[in-house]
């Protein structure tokens, strides 16, 4: 499905990006978003992720999101 049809999904993910990044399946969803959405759309997610970079980098699943973003 093209990313432009997933706006409702993106808004939900954006408000829960830290919690999803720390979830076994959620971290994979966040990684796929970075692969498939435009860089401009992902800036908001990146901002939220970097606010909690220490917390996520020490989390068992969050560290995969940090690695993927970097």
N, CA, C and O atoms as CSV, one atom per row, in Angstrom:
chain,resi,resn,atom,element,x,y,z
A,1,UNK,N,N,0.854,-1.168,0.000
A,1,UNK,CA,C,0.000,0.000,0.000
A,1,UNK,C,C,0.906,1.240,0.000
A,1,UNK,O,O,1.863,1.305,0.772
A,2,UNK,N,N,0.612,2.211,-0.853
A,2,UNK,CA,C,1.427,3.421,-0.907
A,2,UNK,C,C,1.376,4.201,0.413
A,2,UNK,O,O,0.328,4.268,1.056
A,3,UNK,N,N,2.509,4.790,0.814
A,3,UNK,CA,C,2.578,5.525,2.088
A,3,UNK,C,C,1.547,6.644,2.226
A,3,UNK,O,O,1.116,6.933,3.342
A,4,UNK,N,N,1.146,7.271,1.143
A,4,UNK,CA,C,0.174,8.370,1.242
A,4,UNK,C,C,-1.204,7.903,1.720
A,4,UNK,O,O,-2.006,8.719,2.175
A,5,UNK,N,N,-1.482,6.621,1.624
A,5,UNK,CA,C,-2.743,6.082,2.121
A,5,UNK,C,C,-2.682,5.709,3.603
A,5,UNK,O,O,-3.688,5.305,4.188
A,6,UNK,N,N,-1.524,5.843,4.194
A,6,UNK,CA,C,-1.331,5.406,5.572
A,6,UNK,C,C,-1.179,6.561,6.556
A,6,UNK,O,O,-0.565,6.397,7.610
A,7,UNK,N,N,-1.723,7.708,6.230
A,7,UNK,CA,C,-1.600,8.866,7.120
A,7,UNK,C,C,-2.181,8.594,8.506
A,7,UNK,O,O,-1.574,8.964,9.510
A,8,UNK,N,N,-3.339,7.958,8.572
A,8,UNK,CA,C,-3.966,7.656,9.862
A,8,UNK,C,C,-3.048,6.771,10.711
A,8,UNK,O,O,-2.959,6.943,11.926
A,9,UNK,N,N,-2.390,5.855,10.077
A,9,UNK,CA,C,-1.472,4.956,10.758
A,9,UNK,C,C,-0.243,5.714,11.254
A,9,UNK,O,O,0.213,5.511,12.380
A,10,UNK,N,N,0.279,6.574,10.413
A,10,UNK,CA,C,1.477,7.334,10.765
A,10,UNK,C,C,1.228,8.236,11.971
A,10,UNK,O,O,2.093,8.353,12.838
A,11,UNK,N,N,0.078,8.865,12.039
A,11,UNK,CA,C,-0.255,9.739,13.173
A,11,UNK,C,C,-0.290,8.939,14.471
A,11,UNK,O,O,0.203,9.405,15.499
A,12,UNK,N,N,-0.856,7.761,14.434
A,12,UNK,CA,C,-0.914,6.906,15.619
A,12,UNK,C,C,0.478,6.463,16.049
A,12,UNK,O,O,0.800,6.481,17.237
A,13,UNK,N,N,1.287,6.075,15.101
A,13,UNK,CA,C,2.647,5.647,15.409
A,13,UNK,C,C,3.455,6.810,15.981
A,13,UNK,O,O,4.223,6.634,16.927
A,14,UNK,N,N,3.280,7.982,15.412
A,14,UNK,CA,C,4.036,9.146,15.860
A,14,UNK,C,C,3.783,9.451,17.338
A,14,UNK,O,O,4.704,9.835,18.058
A,15,UNK,N,N,2.565,9.285,17.781
A,15,UNK,CA,C,2.251,9.585,19.180
A,15,UNK,C,C,2.699,8.475,20.136
A,15,UNK,O,O,2.682,8.666,21.352
A,16,UNK,N,N,3.098,7.322,19.599
A,16,UNK,CA,C,3.513,6.178,20.430
A,16,UNK,C,C,4.868,5.611,20.018
A,16,UNK,O,O,5.152,4.442,20.277
A,17,UNK,N,N,5.695,6.416,19.390
A,17,UNK,CA,C,6.928,5.903,18.790
A,17,UNK,C,C,7.883,5.304,19.825
A,17,UNK,O,O,8.527,4.292,19.544
A,18,UNK,N,N,7.989,5.894,20.996
A,18,UNK,CA,C,8.917,5.363,21.998
A,18,UNK,C,C,8.420,4.012,22.521
A,18,UNK,O,O,9.199,3.065,22.627
A,19,UNK,N,N,7.151,3.923,22.844
A,19,UNK,CA,C,6.592,2.656,23.336
A,19,UNK,C,C,6.690,1.570,22.269
A,19,UNK,O,O,7.029,0.429,22.582
A,20,UNK,N,N,6.401,1.904,21.031
A,20,UNK,CA,C,6.502,0.924,19.949
A,20,UNK,C,C,7.945,0.490,19.721
A,20,UNK,O,O,8.201,-0.672,19.407
A,21,UNK,N,N,8.875,1.402,19.875
A,21,UNK,CA,C,10.286,1.078,19.673
A,21,UNK,C,C,10.787,0.072,20.695
A,21,UNK,O,O,11.758,-0.641,20.443
A,22,UNK,N,N,10.139,0.010,21.835
A,22,UNK,CA,C,10.552,-0.895,22.907
A,22,UNK,C,C,9.760,-2.207,22.912
A,22,UNK,O,O,9.868,-2.996,23.850
A,23,UNK,N,N,8.985,-2.431,21.887
A,23,UNK,CA,C,8.150,-3.637,21.782
A,23,UNK,C,C,8.758,-4.586,20.753
A,23,UNK,O,O,9.333,-4.144,19.759
A,24,UNK,N,N,8.632,-5.881,20.990
A,24,UNK,CA,C,9.229,-6.896,20.129
A,24,UNK,C,C,8.797,-6.754,18.669
A,24,UNK,O,O,9.632,-6.887,17.774
A,25,UNK,N,N,7.530,-6.490,18.410
A,25,UNK,CA,C,7.057,-6.306,17.039
A,25,UNK,C,C,7.027,-4.842,16.636
A,25,UNK,O,O,7.197,-4.515,15.462
A,26,UNK,N,N,6.813,-3.966,17.596
A,26,UNK,CA,C,6.753,-2.534,17.313
A,26,UNK,C,C,8.051,-1.994,16.760
A,26,UNK,O,O,8.041,-1.116,15.896
A,27,UNK,N,N,9.181,-2.510,17.250
A,27,UNK,CA,C,10.464,-2.022,16.748
A,27,UNK,C,C,10.623,-2.332,15.264
A,27,UNK,O,O,11.238,-1.555,14.534
A,28,UNK,N,N,10.087,-3.433,14.821
A,28,UNK,CA,C,10.145,-3.787,13.390
A,28,UNK,C,C,9.265,-2.867,12.557
A,28,UNK,O,O,9.619,-2.501,11.436
A,29,UNK,N,N,8.117,-2.497,13.113
A,29,UNK,CA,C,7.221,-1.566,12.419
A,29,UNK,C,C,7.907,-0.223,12.234
A,29,UNK,O,O,7.862,0.354,11.148
A,30,UNK,N,N,8.545,0.279,13.290
A,30,UNK,CA,C,9.248,1.557,13.206
A,30,UNK,C,C,10.352,1.482,12.157
A,30,UNK,O,O,10.526,2.422,11.382
A,31,UNK,N,N,11.089,0.400,12.120
A,31,UNK,CA,C,12.151,0.245,11.128
A,31,UNK,C,C,11.592,0.247,9.704
A,31,UNK,O,O,12.183,0.850,8.809
A,32,UNK,N,N,10.464,-0.420,9.493
A,32,UNK,CA,C,9.870,-0.451,8.153
A,32,UNK,C,C,9.355,0.933,7.749
A,32,UNK,O,O,9.389,1.290,6.571
A,33,UNK,N,N,8.883,1.708,8.722
A,33,UNK,CA,C,8.429,3.070,8.422
A,33,UNK,C,C,9.596,3.893,7.900
A,33,UNK,O,O,9.445,4.628,6.924
A,34,UNK,N,N,10.758,3.778,8.536
A,34,UNK,CA,C,11.923,4.523,8.069
A,34,UNK,C,C,12.359,4.084,6.680
A,34,UNK,O,O,12.947,4.875,5.942
A,35,UNK,N,N,12.088,2.864,6.318
A,35,UNK,CA,C,12.445,2.371,4.990
A,35,UNK,C,C,11.464,2.816,3.913
A,35,UNK,O,O,11.853,2.972,2.756
A,36,UNK,N,N,10.188,3.025,4.276
A,36,UNK,CA,C,9.159,3.235,3.266
A,36,UNK,C,C,8.551,4.629,3.211
A,36,UNK,O,O,7.949,4.992,2.201
A,37,UNK,N,N,8.690,5.408,4.257
A,37,UNK,CA,C,8.139,6.759,4.255
A,37,UNK,C,C,9.214,7.754,3.852
A,37,UNK,O,O,10.407,7.470,3.956
A,38,UNK,N,N,8.787,8.910,3.397
A,38,UNK,CA,C,9.742,9.940,2.982
A,38,UNK,C,C,10.526,10.451,4.181
A,38,UNK,O,O,10.088,10.340,5.326
A,39,UNK,N,N,11.675,11.003,3.896
A,39,UNK,CA,C,12.541,11.541,4.943
A,39,UNK,C,C,11.849,12.664,5.704
A,39,UNK,O,O,12.019,12.791,6.917
A,40,UNK,N,N,11.074,13.475,5.001
A,40,UNK,CA,C,10.346,14.565,5.657
A,40,UNK,C,C,9.326,14.040,6.656
A,40,UNK,O,O,9.157,14.618,7.729
A,41,UNK,N,N,8.652,12.961,6.320
A,41,UNK,CA,C,7.661,12.373,7.238
A,41,UNK,C,C,8.331,11.776,8.465
A,41,UNK,O,O,7.772,11.817,9.561
A,42,UNK,N,N,9.502,11.231,8.294
A,42,UNK,CA,C,10.188,10.553,9.391
A,42,UNK,C,C,10.899,11.508,10.339
A,42,UNK,O,O,11.347,11.085,11.405
A,43,UNK,N,N,11.013,12.778,9.982
A,43,UNK,CA,C,11.686,13.738,10.862
A,43,UNK,C,C,11.003,13.832,12.222
A,43,UNK,O,O,11.678,13.924,13.247
A,44,UNK,N,N,9.684,13.812,12.240
A,44,UNK,CA,C,8.947,13.884,13.505
A,44,UNK,C,C,9.237,12.660,14.376
A,44,UNK,O,O,9.389,12.782,15.591
A,45,UNK,N,N,9.313,11.495,13.760
A,45,UNK,CA,C,9.638,10.288,14.514
A,45,UNK,C,C,11.065,10.354,15.044
A,45,UNK,O,O,11.329,10.004,16.194
A,46,UNK,N,N,11.969,10.801,14.204
A,46,UNK,CA,C,13.366,10.913,14.607
A,46,UNK,C,C,13.515,11.843,15.795
A,46,UNK,O,O,14.283,11.564,16.716
A,47,UNK,N,N,12.795,12.934,15.778
A,47,UNK,CA,C,12.852,13.895,16.874
A,47,UNK,C,C,12.423,13.251,18.190
A,47,UNK,O,O,13.079,13.432,19.215
A,48,UNK,N,N,11.326,12.504,18.162
A,48,UNK,CA,C,10.838,11.829,19.367
A,48,UNK,C,C,11.806,10.738,19.824
A,48,UNK,O,O,12.018,10.550,21.022
A,49,UNK,N,N,12.376,10.038,18.886
A,49,UNK,CA,C,13.327,8.976,19.217
A,49,UNK,C,C,14.572,9.567,19.871
A,49,UNK,O,O,15.070,9.027,20.858
A,50,UNK,N,N,15.073,10.666,19.330
A,50,UNK,CA,C,16.287,11.272,19.887
A,50,UNK,C,C,16.057,11.890,21.258
A,50,UNK,O,O,17.004,12.045,22.030
A,51,UNK,N,N,14.826,12.242,21.571
A,51,UNK,CA,C,14.533,12.745,22.921
A,51,UNK,C,C,14.744,11.653,23.967
A,51,UNK,O,O,15.062,11.946,25.120
A,52,UNK,N,N,14.572,10.420,23.571
A,52,UNK,CA,C,14.697,9.269,24.479
A,52,UNK,C,C,15.823,8.335,24.043
A,52,UNK,O,O,15.745,7.124,24.250
A,53,UNK,N,N,16.862,8.895,23.443
A,53,UNK,CA,C,17.920,8.070,22.851
A,53,UNK,C,C,18.614,7.179,23.878
A,53,UNK,O,O,18.922,6.024,23.585
A,54,UNK,N,N,18.861,7.697,25.065
A,54,UNK,CA,C,19.530,6.873,26.077
A,54,UNK,C,C,18.628,5.709,26.511
A,54,UNK,O,O,19.079,4.569,26.625
A,55,UNK,N,N,17.372,6.013,26.747
A,55,UNK,CA,C,16.415,4.979,27.158
A,55,UNK,C,C,16.289,3.896,26.094
A,55,UNK,O,O,16.272,2.706,26.409
A,56,UNK,N,N,16.201,4.313,24.826
A,56,UNK,CA,C,16.029,3.350,23.736
A,56,UNK,C,C,17.317,2.584,23.438
A,56,UNK,O,O,17.268,1.402,23.098
A,57,UNK,N,N,18.449,3.238,23.560
A,57,UNK,CA,C,19.708,2.563,23.243
A,57,UNK,C,C,20.050,1.484,24.256
A,57,UNK,O,O,20.834,0.584,23.954
A,58,UNK,N,N,19.483,1.557,25.441
A,58,UNK,CA,C,19.740,0.528,26.452
A,58,UNK,C,C,18.612,-0.509,26.535
A,58,UNK,O,O,18.668,-1.437,27.342
A,59,UNK,N,N,17.603,-0.339,25.699
A,59,UNK,CA,C,16.475,-1.278,25.682
A,59,UNK,C,C,16.770,-2.422,24.723
A,59,UNK,O,O,17.436,-2.227,23.707
A,60,UNK,N,N,16.276,-3.617,25.043
A,60,UNK,CA,C,16.536,-4.809,24.238
A,60,UNK,C,C,16.048,-4.666,22.792
A,60,UNK,O,O,16.683,-5.191,21.877
A,61,UNK,N,N,14.933,-3.963,22.573
A,61,UNK,CA,C,14.409,-3.766,21.219
A,61,UNK,C,C,14.643,-2.350,20.713
A,61,UNK,O,O,14.820,-2.143,19.513
A,62,UNK,N,N,14.644,-1.394,21.599
A,62,UNK,CA,C,14.852,-0.005,21.211
A,62,UNK,C,C,16.193,0.234,20.562
A,62,UNK,O,O,16.324,1.117,19.714
A,63,UNK,N,N,17.200,-0.543,20.951
A,63,UNK,CA,C,18.521,-0.357,20.357
A,63,UNK,C,C,18.527,-0.681,18.863
A,63,UNK,O,O,19.332,-0.127,18.114
A,64,UNK,N,N,17.638,-1.571,18.426
A,64,UNK,CA,C,17.546,-1.873,16.995
A,64,UNK,C,C,16.999,-0.661,16.232
A,64,UNK,O,O,17.431,-0.387,15.113
A,65,UNK,N,N,16.073,0.045,16.823
A,65,UNK,CA,C,15.524,1.248,16.189
A,65,UNK,C,C,16.605,2.321,16.081
A,65,UNK,O,O,16.757,2.950,15.034
A,66,UNK,N,N,17.352,2.529,17.158
A,66,UNK,CA,C,18.423,3.516,17.152
A,66,UNK,C,C,19.456,3.153,16.073
A,66,UNK,O,O,19.879,4.019,15.307
A,67,UNK,N,N,19.852,1.911,16.013
A,67,UNK,CA,C,20.818,1.464,14.991
A,67,UNK,C,C,20.286,1.702,13.595
A,67,UNK,O,O,21.024,2.133,12.709
A,68,UNK,N,N,19.019,1.424,13.396
A,68,UNK,CA,C,18.413,1.591,12.075
A,68,UNK,C,C,18.371,3.068,11.662
A,68,UNK,O,O,18.631,3.402,10.507
A,69,UNK,N,N,18.044,3.938,12.607
A,69,UNK,CA,C,17.980,5.361,12.309
A,69,UNK,C,C,19.371,5.902,11.970
A,69,UNK,O,O,19.531,6.700,11.047
A,70,UNK,N,N,20.360,5.459,12.725
A,70,UNK,CA,C,21.725,5.923,12.480
A,70,UNK,C,C,22.270,5.352,11.198
A,70,UNK,O,O,23.410,5.636,10.831
